[in-house]
């Protein structure tokens, strides 16, 4: 056997096989490194002037062409190495079935260990550094194989389309990747819940409309402009709010917004005499906005107009609620508590992990407070979610199980659910009387 290995007809092909295995390891490691590299860190390195990072970024921008070229090169060298190993085994053991079996076994072991597992293990442990290291030769290989890869990709896309699959479409966005990464690090203990909520709040802000974050008209504090100035002052002081809509004749007829500072200035000019204070002159013009306006657009409007308060109306011009700058900021930083706010108004926690909650509490606020995952696509409030899922106005003491939570209606007033008890149960969705 040793004498046979000294034969150039055996020795040289063996050297070629090991060289091809090295090339195969390069292709395998490069594929893993480039696909596992962090696009964010590569972008940061490119911004800092790294030319290799710029090459990696361009390669990742056309990922299909990159993967196609690396797979093409890897398969070519593996096939060549296998064919040459078959020739070597034929020289050693004769042109028999045993030689073919030996060539298959030897190449499987060599390719698996040295051309697949070893280089990919190395690459996955330090993908960013490895991707920068192989960027230049891979860029040349991709350019050389580009025509062949293009033809292959056309064929692949044609076959996928026959099965109704769009290879160009991707349901994931950059925001989804960030959201998933932040949530994962939170579960691993690397990101605090408050930090996670703020980051995700920013990402989700563009998906919200005023309707989802405003104070609904049912919970608004308003002032009747026909009251005496003494009564209005008393209501302003008791409200705890700095800005209050003022209506006349009908609550839908908002004639202006009363700012507490403006009222104090007017009182100061009259030496504190509230008698005969003209509230209509003190009021500022009301700013009406459609309830379907996006939260991001409304935030920009607040910044441009230097306003903090707007009144939301529906398509018919009916009063629906108020939106403030604070309401929008709370979607990012969480509840901003002041001396007039309860810690979480309308919610009471119980030792068994359940909660008693007012029906008009927004689902988003509940999810943030309890770290729950109740859906808020079809309903804004927790009562709205129960009504939407049950397709009925529930009676008191009715219970429902949806999305792994148990809802019990504790109090109903007319057609409105006032209070519920919510428990995390993981029961199957059901309705019980």
Secondary structure, 3 states (H helix, E strand, C coil): CHHHHCCHHHHHHHHHHHHHHHHHHHHHHHHHHHHHCCHHHHHHHHHCCCHHHHHHHHHHHCHHHHHHHHHHHHHHHHHHHHHHHHHHHHHHHCCCHHHHHHHHHHHHHHHHHHHHHHHHHHHHHCHHHHHHHHHHHHHHHHHHHHHHHHHHHHHHHHHHHHCCCCCCCCCCCHHHHHHHHHHHHHHCCCCCHHHHHHHHHHHHHHHCEHHHHCEEHHHCCEEECCCCHHHHHHHHHHHCCCEEEEECCCCCCEEEEEEHHHHHHHHHHCCCCCCCCCHHHHCECCCEEECCCEHHHHHHHHHHHCCCEEEEECCCCCEEEEEEHHHHHHHHHCCCCCCCCCCCCCEEECCCCCEEEECCCEHHHHHHHHCCCCCCCCCCEHHHHHHHHHCCCCCCCCEEEECCEEEEEEEEECCEEEEEEEEECCCCCEEEC
